[in-house]
Amino acid sequence: MMGTKSLVAFVLFALLVFEGYFTEKVLSATVTYDHRALVIDGKRRILQSGSIHYPRSTPEVWPEIIKKSKEGGLDVIETYVFWNYHEPVKGQYYFEGRFDLVRFVKTVQEAGLLVHLRIGPYACAEWNYGGFPIWLHFIPGIQFRTTNAPFKIEMKQFLAKIVEMMKKEHLFASQGGPIILAQVENEYGNIEGSYGVGGELYVKWAAETAVSLNTSVPWVMCVQDDAPDPIINTCNGFYCDRFTPNSPSKPKMWTENYSGWFLGFGNPIPFRPVEDLAFAVARFFETGGTFQNYYMYFGGTNFGRTAGGPLVATSYDYDAPIDEYGFLRQPKWGHLRDLHKAIKQCEEHMISSNPTQVQLGKNLEVVSQRTLGDSSFSATTSVNDFILEPSSWSWYKERVGIWSNNSFMNSGLLEQITTTKDTSDYLWYTISINVKENNIPGQEKELFLHIESLGHAALVFVNKRLVGFGYGNHEDASFILDEKITLNHGNNTIDLLSMMIGVQNYGPWFDVAGAGIFYVALRDLKNDTNDLSFEEWIYQVGLEGEDLDLDNINLANSSLWTTGAAPPVNQSLIWYKVAFLAPEGKGPLALNLASMGKGQAWVNGQSIGRYWPAFLSPSSGCTNGSDCDYRGAYDPSKCLKNCGQPAQTLYHIPRTWVHIGENLLVLHEELGGDPSKISLRTKTGQEICAHVSETDPPPADSWKPNSEFISQNPEVQLTCERGWHITSINFASFGTPIGKCGTFSLGACNADILSIVQQACLGQEGCSIPISTATLGDPCPGVLKCLAVEALCSD
């Protein structure tokens, strides 16, 4: 559809002289900037960038994801650096496996792309504790992200560590490497006011510290209007066309253009229509932008306990152009690819002058959201489900309450993070209650148990029997739980299992935000209240199963496990173990945990993250299916799907984490579920569709210098996943077809062109069919006609 703002930009793209530029690996490069653009070796550049976080996938798939990013028209890959996993213990560093930062940067370089390294070291990123190591919290006298000496010492040391590591590997542009930009801090301007003068001084110190490290490339601070020279202040948001840098000497840069939004347990799934995203990008460059980055271009997975808090889901798909499993998300990927091609053709003109706005009338600008010819391209997926069907299951029933002699006592309720130091999601609070009243022997006393928690969830046991479950949500992790209970004459125990679902990662003073239970009281039927909050409590960090290391593959045959033909179902605090055979193929796998409640899962000892299918999103507030009116401003709650459903039921298993023969799945179930219904899912095919009219412009990659569109035909272009081929054509019509992908049907006017499409496409990874009556015939002269095609790709 024609919008109101991009036709002007589209016509400019088509008519201006083209000088192509392709990113190449160079021996060395000088990177500077002026008011109009980043300048690489004396040449101003317009750059398309995308965020890919190396720990959210595996090294084996980095090359493929980066290659797809390059084919999508990106010039730059942007990533944070995750301090808490690189320095898990003060002074002890880790850069292996998914956290091999050098390998990741070199992989980007090998693909011929550039790198923006966001060292921070604060990341946010919906990552546990915002990327800060938990040990930092326990340094005496420390205050995060302000003019505090202990914090500045540690921050400077880590910044220097990463910079020196990059220098040693010759990865900065001046050394022949791909790194053209570095970032210090992250979105501090959003919360700077909460820190007063200390915040202002901290910004100046952070900028001076960064510059002193002599990276030879520009530094940026995002969302930082007071970023001192020479630091470039940049924009983050859904739209940045109105952004202006804080100095006329700095270029207009957009470091986070949200391709969608992150997912929280208990929330519906947010998505951002590509029409709105493409408009935002076109408008940004139309108004003088020089660098824009999709956050995220590939989101990936929050494996293990890396997800931030509160209640950030394991999937970090983000509705990105490349989905969580590494597959192209159409039409988003293809539409943006052609937008990038169009913008690239205008690069020389755009950076040689300052933009001039032309008003055609009141509230009248002309921009097209279909200028690229494939906004009508889309894809759906076909999958195979494999029920595990093992010959036997094994299980281990977790002990309720205190389970070892390393427990300890304290008068009063303790804050959870300070107590556990984030070594576990779990903390037991246990108290004994002695009922001494002269009840009739055997008679129980009815009371109301009142619990208040900072978050994030808690199971309540009375005399080892589960009586309640309370939980918060991403927006407010705190909760209040009231349960009617009965206590026996004599001694009783109350065991509270408090659960974390990610340590908070954002907000002013987020580093001191607490968790866990802070008030417990008993109230009798006469409304008399007994406050237990300051009584003697016994504490136990973690679960017995964690201490036993039940997720370890070396304990697969341990006598600790009970084995039977069928597992017990709907039981809380139980571990399950089962052997399974991975489906054949090379692609990623998904574990369908829709039948489970809440817990964590491991495959061959690797944690695939937290799960919580029992937490359903609100039943209202979603748009119809995946349709959403993209007109008007976008926000994270505008376009939602899966209302009334779990936020996530499918959990990513990287293919390299399984092998031929038997593999081990271990689950720790907290609430209760049915593991016999768990299945594995593989992607076996992809339906791809296109719907293009005679009046659409030709594909961007067919545009020629100094040529007019009149002499060129629009085309239907179909593209399969890399390595997949078109195996069948399910629909093909030239005329007035109706419907959309998956529901196409013939209109009143139709030319049977199935054989033409089959000849052009079958057996190919991709194909194109020019829309021309000379080739396709003219079933209804004088009527505007469209070509609609639906095909099946398979591996």
C-alpha positions in Angstrom: 0.0 0.0 0.0 1.1 3.6 -0.6 1.9 5.3 2.6 2.4 9.1 3.0 6.1 9.4 3.3 8.4 7.2 1.2 7.5 7.7 -2.5 9.8 10.8 -2.6 12.6 8.8 -1.2 11.8 5.9 -3.5 11.9 8.1 -6.6 15.2 9.6 -5.5 16.6 6.1 -5.0 15.5 5.1 -8.5 16.7 8.2 -10.4 20.0 9.0 -8.8 23.3 7.8 -10.2 24.5 4.6 -8.5 28.0 3.9 -7.4 28.0 0.5 -5.5 30.0 -0.1 -2.4 30.6 -3.5 -0.9 32.2 -3.9 2.4 35.6 -5.5 2.0 38.3 -6.7 4.4 41.1 -4.1 4.3 44.6 -4.0 5.7 43.8 -1.0 7.9 41.4 1.8 8.0 41.1 5.2 9.6 37.7 5.9 11.1 36.6 9.4 12.0 33.4 11.3 11.6 32.0 14.7 10.6 28.6 16.3 10.9 27.1 14.2 8.1 28.5 10.7 8.5 31.1 8.2 9.8 34.1 8.6 7.6 36.1 5.4 6.8 39.4 6.0 5.0 38.2 9.5 4.0 34.9 8.3 2.6 31.6 9.1 4.2 29.4 6.1 4.7 25.8 5.2 5.2 25.7 2.0 7.2 23.1 -0.6 8.0 23.8 -2.5 11.2 22.2 -5.4 13.1 22.5 -6.6 16.7 23.6 -10.3 17.1 24.6 -11.3 20.6 27.2 -14.1 20.5 26.1 -16.0 23.7 22.5 -16.2 22.4 23.5 -18.7 19.8 26.4 -21.2 19.4 29.7 -20.7 17.5 28.8 -23.4 15.0 25.9 -21.3 13.6 27.6 -17.8 13.8 28.9 -18.0 10.3 25.5 -18.9 8.8 23.6 -16.2 10.8 26.2 -13.6 9.9 26.1 -14.6 6.2 22.3 -14.2 6.2 22.8 -10.8 7.7 25.1 -9.8 5.0 22.8 -11.1 2.3 20.1 -9.0 4.0 22.1 -5.9 3.3 23.9 -5.3 6.5 27.3 -3.6 6.7 27.9 -3.9 10.4 27.2 -6.3 13.3 26.6 -4.8 16.7 27.0 -6.7 20.0 27.2 -6.1 23.7 30.0 -7.5 25.8 28.7 -9.6 28.8 30.9 -8.8 31.8 29.2 -11.3 34.2 30.0 -14.3 32.1 33.5 -13.1 31.1 34.5 -12.5 34.7 32.3 -14.8 36.7 34.7 -14.6 39.6 36.7 -11.4 40.3 40.0 -11.7 38.4 39.0 -15.0 36.7 38.2 -14.6 33.0 36.2 -16.8 30.6 36.2 -16.4 26.8 35.3 -19.9 25.6 32.4 -21.6 23.8 29.4 -19.2 23.3 31.4 -16.6 25.1 34.4 -16.6 22.7 34.3 -12.9 21.9 37.4 -12.9 19.7 36.1 -15.8 17.6 32.9 -14.0 17.1 34.5 -10.8 16.0 36.8 -12.7 13.6 33.8 -14.6 12.2 32.2 -11.2 11.4 35.4 -10.1 9.8 35.7 -13.2 7.7 32.2 -12.5 6.3 33.4 -9.1 5.2 31.4 -7.1 7.7 32.3 -4.5 10.2 31.7 -4.5 14.0 30.3 -2.1 16.6 31.5 -3.3 19.9 29.4 -2.1 22.8 31.7 -2.8 25.7 29.5 -0.9 28.2 30.1 -2.7 30.5 26.5 -2.2 31.5 24.4 -4.0 28.8 20.8 -4.1 30.0 19.8 -6.4 27.0 17.2 -8.3 29.2 20.4 -10.1 30.4 20.8 -11.3 34.0 21.8 -8.3 36.2 22.2 -6.2 33.1 25.6 -7.9 32.4 27.2 -7.0 35.7 28.8 -9.8 37.7 27.1 -10.5 41.0 30.3 -10.3 42.9 30.4 -6.6 42.1 27.4 -6.1 44.4 29.4 -7.3 47.4 32.4 -5.0 47.2 32.3 -2.8 50.3 31.1 0.8 49.7 30.3 0.2 46.0 27.5 2.1 44.2 26.9 1.2 40.5 27.0 3.7 37.7 27.8 6.8 39.6 30.9 8.7 40.7 31.9 6.0 43.1 35.6 5.0 43.4 35.2 1.2 43.9 32.8 0.9 40.9 35.0 3.1 38.7 38.1 1.0 39.5 36.3 -2.2 38.4 34.6 -0.7 35.3 37.8 0.8 34.0 39.7 -2.4 34.6 37.1 -4.4 32.5 37.0 -1.8 29.8 40.8 -1.9 29.5 40.7 -5.7 29.5 38.4 -5.9 26.5 40.2 -3.1 24.6 43.6 -4.7 25.1 42.2 -8.1 24.1 40.9 -6.6 20.8 44.2 -4.8 20.2 46.2 -7.9 20.8 44.2 -9.7 18.2 44.5 -6.7 15.8 40.7 -6.3 15.6 40.4 -2.5 15.6 40.0 -0.9 12.1 43.4 0.8 12.3 45.0 -2.6 12.8 43.2 -4.1 9.8 40.3 -5.4 12.0 36.6 -4.9 11.6 35.8 -2.8 14.7 34.9 0.7 13.6 32.9 1.8 16.7 33.0 1.2 20.4 30.4 2.1 23.1 30.8 3.0 26.7 27.9 2.9 29.1 24.4 2.2 27.8 21.2 4.3 27.9 22.4 6.1 31.0 20.5 9.2 30.0 17.2 7.5 30.8 18.1 7.3 34.5 20.9 9.8 35.0 18.6 12.2 36.9 18.2 9.7 39.7 21.9 10.0 40.5 22.0 13.8 40.7 25.4 15.5 40.4 27.1 12.1 40.8 25.5 11.0 37.5 26.8 14.0 35.6 30.3 13.5 36.9 30.1 9.8 36.1 29.2 10.5 32.4 32.2 12.8 32.1 34.5 10.2 33.7 33.2 7.4 31.6 33.8 9.4 28.4 37.3 10.4 29.5 38.1 6.8 30.4 37.0 5.5 27.1 38.9 8.0 25.1 42.0 7.3 27.2 42.1 3.7 26.0 43.2 4.8 22.5 41.1 2.5 20.4 41.6 4.7 17.3 37.9 4.4 16.5 35.1 6.7 17.6 33.2 6.0 20.9 29.5 6.4 21.2 27.1 6.8 24.2 23.5 5.9 23.4 20.6 8.0 24.8 23.1 10.4 26.3 22.3 14.0 25.5 25.2 15.3 27.6 27.9 13.0 26.1 31.0 15.2 26.0 33.1 15.6 22.9 34.4 13.6 21.1 31.9 11.0 22.2 29.0 10.7 19.7 25.6 10.7 21.4 23.1 8.4 19.6 19.4 7.6 19.5 17.6 4.4 20.7 13.9 3.9 20.0 11.2 2.9 17.5 11.7 6.1 15.6 14.7 8.4 15.5 14.0 10.7 12.5 13.5 13.6 14.8 16.7 13.0 16.7 19.5 15.6 16.6 23.0 15.1 18.0 24.2 17.4 20.8 26.8 19.0 18.5 26.7 20.2 14.9 30.0 18.3 14.4 28.5 14.9 15.1 26.6 12.6 12.7 23.0 11.4 13.3 23.2 7.8 14.4 20.6 5.2 15.6 22.0 2.4 17.7 18.8 0.6 18.6 15.9 0.4 16.2 13.7 -2.1 17.8 12.6 -4.8 15.3 10.1 -6.0 17.7 10.2 -6.4 21.5 11.3 -8.9 24.1 9.0 -11.5 25.7 8.1 -11.9 29.3 6.6 -15.0 31.0 2.9 -14.4 31.3 2.7 -11.9 28.5 1.4 -12.2 24.9 3.9 -12.2 22.1 4.8 -8.7 20.7 5.6 -8.2 17.1 6.3 -5.2 14.8 5.0 -5.1 11.3 7.7 -4.6 8.7 5.7 -1.8 7.1 6.3 0.3 10.2 9.9 -0.8 10.6 10.7 0.0 7.0 9.0 3.4 7.2 11.1 4.3 10.3 14.3 3.4 8.5 13.5 5.2 5.3 12.4 8.3 7.3 15.6 8.2 9.3 17.8 8.3 6.3 15.6 10.8 4.5 16.1 13.2 7.4 19.9 12.9 7.4 20.7 9.7 9.3 23.9 7.9 8.6 24.0 4.8 10.7 21.1 2.7 11.9 21.1 -0.6 13.8 18.3 -3.2 14.2 17.9 -4.3 17.7 17.7 -7.2 17.2 18.6 -8.5 13.7 18.9 -12.0 15.2 17.7 -12.4 18.8 18.5 -16.0 19.7 18.0 -17.7 23.0 18.5 -17.0 26.7 20.2 -20.3 27.5 20.8 -21.3 31.1 20.1 -18.6 33.6 21.2 -15.8 31.4 17.8 -14.2 31.0 17.3 -10.9 32.9 14.6 -10.0 35.2 12.1 -10.0 36.3 10.5 -12.9 34.4 12.2 -12.4 31.0 11.4 -15.5 28.9 14.0 -17.9 27.5 13.2 -17.0 23.9 14.8 -13.8 22.8 13.3 -14.0 19.3 12.4 -10.3 19.3 10.4 -10.7 16.0 13.8 -10.1 14.4 14.5 -10.5 10.6 16.3 -13.8 11.5 14.2 -15.8 14.0 15.4 -17.5 17.2 16.3 -20.7 15.3 18.3 -19.0 12.5 15.6 -19.1 9.8 14.7 -16.0 7.7 11.5 -14.3 8.9 9.5 -13.3 5.9 8.4 -10.8 4.8 10.5 -8.8 7.2 13.9 -10.0 6.1 13.2 -9.7 2.4 11.5 -6.4 2.6 14.3 -4.8 4.6 16.9 -6.4 2.3 15.4 -4.5 -0.7 15.1 -1.3 1.3 18.8 -1.6 2.1 19.6 -2.1 -1.6 17.6 1.0 -2.5 19.3 3.1 0.1 22.7 1.8 -0.9 22.1 3.0 -4.4 21.7 6.5 -3.2 24.6 6.5 -0.7 26.9 8.8 -2.7 24.2 11.5 -3.2 22.9 11.3 0.3 26.2 11.8 2.1 27.4 14.5 -0.3 24.9 17.0 0.9 22.6 17.9 3.8 19.0 16.8 3.5 16.3 19.3 2.5 12.7 18.8 3.3 10.0 19.7 0.8 6.5 20.1 2.0 3.8 19.3 -0.6 1.1 20.6 1.6 -0.4 20.5 5.1 0.5 17.1 6.6 1.5 15.9 3.1 4.6 13.9 2.4 4.9 11.0 0.0 6.5 7.8 1.1 5.8 4.3 -0.1 5.8 1.1 2.0 5.7 -1.0 -1.1 8.4 0.5 -3.1 10.5 -2.6 -2.8 8.3 -5.0 -4.5 8.2 -7.8 -1.9 6.2 -6.5 1.0 3.7 -9.0 -0.2 6.2 -11.9 0.2 5.5 -14.0 3.2 6.3 -17.5 4.6 4.8 -20.1 6.9 6.4 -23.1 8.3 5.6 -26.8 8.3 7.0 -29.0 11.1 7.2 -32.5 12.3 6.6 -33.5 16.0 8.3 -36.5 17.5 6.9 -37.9 20.8 9.8 -39.1 22.9 8.2 -42.5 23.6 11.1 -43.9 25.7 11.1 -47.5 27.1 11.3 -46.0 30.6 11.5 -42.8 32.6 13.4 -41.9 35.7 12.6 -39.4 38.4 13.8 -38.0 41.7 11.5 -36.4 44.2 13.0 -33.2 45.7 13.0 -33.0 49.4 10.8 -30.2 50.8 12.5 -27.7 53.1 15.9 -28.1 54.7 17.9 -30.9 53.1 21.5 -30.6 54.3 23.6 -29.5 57.3 24.8 -26.4 55.4 21.6 -24.6 56.3 21.7 -21.7 58.7 19.5 -19.7 61.1 18.7 -16.0 61.2 16.3 -13.9 63.2 14.1 -12.3 60.6 13.5 -12.6 56.9 16.5 -12.3 54.6 16.7 -10.6 51.1 17.2 -13.4 48.6 19.9 -12.1 46.2 22.2 -11.1 49.0 21.7 -14.5 50.5 22.0 -16.7 47.5 24.5 -14.5 45.6 22.6 -15.7 42.5 24.2 -19.2 42.7 20.7 -20.6 42.5 17.2 -19.5 41.6 16.0 -21.0 44.9 16.0 -20.1 48.6 14.2 -22.1 51.3 12.6 -20.2 54.2 11.6 -22.6 57.0 10.0 -21.9 60.4 8.6 -24.2 63.1 5.2 -23.3 64.7 4.2 -25.0 67.9 0.4 -25.0 68.6 0.0 -25.2 72.4 -3.6 -24.4 72.7 -5.8 -26.9 74.6 -7.4 -28.4 71.4 -9.1 -31.7 71.5 -6.4 -34.2 70.6 -6.2 -34.6 66.8 -8.1 -31.4 66.2 -6.6 -29.0 63.7 -6.4 -25.3 64.0 -7.6 -23.2 61.0 -5.5 -20.1 60.3 -4.8 -17.7 57.4 -1.2 -17.5 56.2 -0.3 -14.1 54.7 2.9 -13.8 52.7 4.4 -10.7 51.0 7.3 -11.0 48.6 9.4 -8.7 46.5 9.4 -11.5 43.9 9.5 -13.4 41.8 7.5 -16.5 42.8 7.1 -18.9 45.8 5.8 -22.3 46.7 4.2 -22.7 50.1 4.3 -25.9 52.1 2.6 -26.6 55.4 3.8 -29.8 57.1 5.5 -30.7 53.8 2.2 -30.5 51.9 1.8 -27.9 49.0 -0.8 -25.4 49.9 -0.1 -22.4 47.6 1.8 -20.8 44.8 2.3 -17.1 44.3 4.0 -15.1 41.6 4.5 -11.6 40.1 4.9 -10.6 36.5 7.5 -8.7 34.4 6.0 -5.4 35.1 5.7 -5.9 38.8 7.5 -9.0 40.3 6.1 -8.4 43.8 3.1 -10.4 45.0 0.9 -11.1 48.0 -0.3 -14.6 48.8 -3.1 -15.5 51.3 -3.9 -19.1 52.0 -6.2 -20.8 54.5 -4.2 -23.4 56.3 -4.6 -25.9 59.1 -2.0 -26.5 61.8 -1.9 -29.6 64.1 -1.6 -29.5 67.8 2.1 -29.5 68.6 4.9 -28.9 66.2 4.3 -27.7 62.6 6.6 -26.5 59.8 6.1 -23.9 57.2 8.5 -24.2 54.2 8.5 -21.4 51.7 10.5 -21.9 48.5 11.2 -18.5 47.0 12.2 -18.5 43.3 14.0 -16.0 41.2 13.3 -15.7 37.4 16.3 -13.5 36.4 18.0 -10.8 38.3 16.7 -7.3 37.5 18.6 -5.7 34.6 17.2 -2.2 34.1 16.2 1.0 36.0 17.8 3.5 38.4 19.6 1.7 41.2 18.5 -1.6 39.8 21.5 -3.2 41.3 20.1 -2.9 44.8 16.5 -4.0 43.9 15.7 -6.9 46.1 13.9 -10.2 45.9 12.4 -12.8 48.2 10.0 -12.9 51.1 9.8 -9.9 53.4 6.7 -10.4 55.5 4.9 -13.5 56.9 2.0 -13.5 59.3 -0.6 -15.9 60.7 -4.1 -14.6 61.4 -6.7 -16.6 63.3 -10.5 -16.6 62.8 -10.7 -13.8 65.4 -8.5 -11.6 63.2 -5.7 -11.8 65.7 -2.4 -11.5 63.8 1.0 -13.2 64.7 3.8 -11.5 62.8 6.5 -14.2 62.0 8.8 -11.9 60.1 11.2 -11.4 62.9 11.2 -14.9 64.3 13.9 -17.5 63.9 14.0 -18.8 60.4 16.2 -21.6 58.9 17.6 -21.0 55.4 18.8 -23.3 52.7 20.3 -22.0 49.4 19.4 -24.0 46.4 17.7 -27.4 45.9 18.9 -30.8 46.8 18.8 -31.9 43.2 21.1 -29.0 42.3 23.5 -30.0 45.0 23.4 -33.6 43.7 24.1 -32.3 40.2 21.2 -34.3 38.8 21.5 -32.4 35.4 25.0 -33.8 35.0 25.2 -36.4 32.2 27.6 -38.4 34.3 24.7 -39.2 36.8 22.5 -40.6 34.1 22.9 -44.1 35.5 23.0 -43.1 39.2 21.1 -45.2 41.7 19.6 -41.8 42.9 17.0 -42.1 40.2 13.8 -44.2 40.4 12.9 -45.9 37.1 9.6 -47.0 35.8 7.6 -47.5 32.6 5.6 -44.3 33.1 6.6 -41.1 35.1 4.5 -39.7 37.9 2.6 -36.7 36.7 1.3 -33.4 38.2 3.8 -33.5 41.1 5.6 -30.5 42.4 9.4 -30.4 43.0 10.3 -33.4 40.9 13.2 -34.2 38.6 12.7 -36.2 35.4 15.3 -38.0 33.3 14.8 -39.7 29.9 16.9 -40.8 27.0 15.9 -39.9 23.5 17.0 -40.2 19.9 17.4 -36.9 18.0 15.5 -36.7 14.7 17.7 -36.9 11.6 18.8 -33.7 10.0 21.1 -30.7 10.5 18.7 -28.1 11.6 17.9 -26.9 15.1 15.4 -28.7 17.3 12.6 -27.4 19.5 11.5 -29.1 22.7 7.7 -28.8 23.1 7.1 -28.4 26.8 3.4 -27.4 26.6 2.4 -30.2 29.0 4.7 -29.0 31.7 4.3 -26.4 34.5 7.4 -24.4 35.4 11.0 -25.3 35.8 14.3 -25.7 34.0 15.6 -28.2 31.3 18.9 -29.6 30.3 20.0 -31.6 27.2 23.2 -33.6 27.5 24.1 -31.4 30.5 23.5 -28.1 28.6 20.8 -25.9 30.1 18.3 -24.8 27.5 16.8 -22.4 30.0 13.8 -21.8 32.2 10.3 -22.8 31.1 6.8 -21.8 32.4 4.0 -22.9 30.1 1.5 -22.9 33.0 1.7 -19.0 33.1 -1.0 -17.9 30.6 -1.1 -14.4 29.1 -4.2 -12.2 29.5 -7.1 -13.4 27.3 -7.6 -10.0 25.7 -5.6 -7.3 24.0 -4.3 -9.2 21.0 -4.8 -8.3 17.3 -6.4 -10.7 14.9 -3.8 -13.4 14.3 -0.6 -11.7 13.0 -2.5 -8.8 11.4 -1.9 -5.4 13.0 -2.7 -1.9 11.7 0.8 -0.5 11.3 -0.5 3.0 10.8 0.4 5.5 13.5 3.1 5.2 16.2 4.2 1.8 17.3 4.8 0.8 20.9 5.4 -2.7 22.5 1.7 -3.2 23.4 0.3 -2.2 20.0 0.7 -5.5 18.1 0.3 -8.7 20.2 -0.6 -12.3 19.5 -1.2 -15.5 21.5 -3.5 -14.0 24.1 -4.7 -16.5 26.7 -1.7 -18.8 25.8 1.7 -19.4 27.4 4.3 -16.9 26.3 6.5 -19.8 25.2 6.0 -23.6 24.8 8.9 -24.4 22.4 12.5 -24.3 23.7 15.5 -24.2 21.4 18.0 -27.1 21.3 21.0 -26.3 19.1 21.7 -29.2 16.8 25.4 -29.3 18.0 24.1 -30.1 21.5 22.7 -33.5 20.4 24.4 -36.4 18.7 23.7 -39.7 17.0 22.4 -42.3 19.4 20.9 -41.7 22.8 20.8 -38.2 24.3 19.8 -37.2 27.8 17.0 -34.9 28.7 16.7 -33.7 32.4 13.9 -31.5 33.7 13.3 -30.0 37.1 9.5 -29.5 37.4 8.4 -27.0 40.1 4.6 -27.0 39.8 3.5 -30.2 38.2 3.1 -31.4 34.6 3.0 -34.5 32.3 6.4 -35.3 30.8 5.0 -38.2 28.8 3.5 -35.6 26.4 6.8 -33.8 25.7 7.8 -33.9 22.0 10.7 -32.8 19.8 9.9 -30.6 16.8 11.9 -30.1 13.6 11.2 -27.7 10.7 10.8 -29.7 7.6 9.3 -27.3 5.1 8.4 -23.7 4.4 5.5 -22.3 2.4 6.6 -19.1 0.6 4.2 -16.8 -1.1 4.2 -13.6 -3.1 1.6 -11.2 -4.4 2.8 -8.5 -6.8 0.8 -6.2 -9.2 1.6 -4.8 -12.6 2.0 -1.4 -11.1 4.5 -2.3 -8.4 8.1 -1.2 -9.1 10.7 -3.6 -10.2 13.0 -5.3 -7.6 15.6 -2.9 -6.2 18.5 -5.1 -7.4 17.4 -4.6 -11.0 17.6 -0.9 -10.9 20.0 0.6 -13.4 21.8 4.0 -13.3 20.0 6.7 -15.2 17.2 4.4 -16.2 13.4 4.7 -15.8 11.1 2.2 -14.3 8.8 2.4 -17.3 11.1 0.1 -19.2 11.4 -2.5 -16.4 8.9 -5.0 -15.2 8.0 -5.9 -11.6 8.7 -9.4 -10.6 7.6 -12.1 -8.2 10.7 -13.2 -6.3 10.6 -16.4 -4.1 13.5 -17.3 -1.8 13.9 -20.5 0.2 16.1 -21.0 3.2 19.8 -21.6 2.3 20.2 -25.3 1.2 16.4 -25.7 0.7 14.7 -26.0 -2.7 11.3 -25.4 -4.1 9.6 -28.8 -4.3 6.1 -27.9 -5.4 3.9 -25.0 -6.6 0.7 -25.0 -4.6 -1.0 -22.0 -6.2 -0.2 -19.8 -9.2 -2.6 -17.2 -10.8 -2.2 -14.1 -13.0 -5.3 -12.0 -12.9 -7.3 -11.0 -9.9 -6.5 -13.6 -7.2 -7.8 -13.0 -3.8 -6.7 -13.9 -0.2 -3.3 -14.1 1.3 -0.6 -16.7 1.9 -2.2 -20.0 2.7 -5.6 -18.9 1.6 -5.1 -17.8 -2.0 -8.0 -18.5 -4.4 -8.9 -17.6 -8.0 -10.6 -14.4 -8.8 -13.0 -13.5 -11.6 -10.0 -13.0 -13.9 -7.4 -15.8 -14.2 -4.6 -17.0 -16.5 -3.4 -20.5 -15.8 0.3 -20.0 -15.5 1.1 -23.0 -13.3 3.4 -24.6 -15.9 5.4 -21.4 -16.4 6.0 -21.0 -12.6 6.9 -24.7 -12.3 9.5 -24.4 -15.0 11.1 -21.3 -13.5 11.1 -22.5 -9.9 11.0 -26.2 -9.2 14.3 -27.5 -7.9 15.7 -24.0 -7.3 16.6 -22.2 -4.0 14.9 -19.1 -5.4 13.3 -17.9 -8.6 11.8 -14.8 -10.2 8.9 -14.5 -12.6 8.6 -11.1 -14.5 5.1 -9.8 -14.6 4.4 -9.2 -18.2 1.3 -9.9 -20.3 3.7 -10.8 -23.2 4.9 -13.8 -21.1 1.9 -14.6 -18.9 -0.9 -13.7 -21.3 -3.7 -11.2 -20.7 -6.9 -12.8 -19.4 -8.7 -9.5 -18.9 -7.4 -6.5 -20.9 -7.8 -3.2 -19.2 -8.0 -4.7 -15.7 -5.2 -4.2 -13.2 -3.7 -7.7 -12.7 -1.6 -9.3 -10.0 0.6 -12.4 -9.9 0.1 -14.6 -6.8 2.3 -17.6 -6.2 2.5 -20.1 -3.3 5.3 -22.6 -3.2 6.7 -25.2 -0.8 10.4 -25.3 0.1 11.9 -28.4 1.6 15.3 -29.5 2.9 
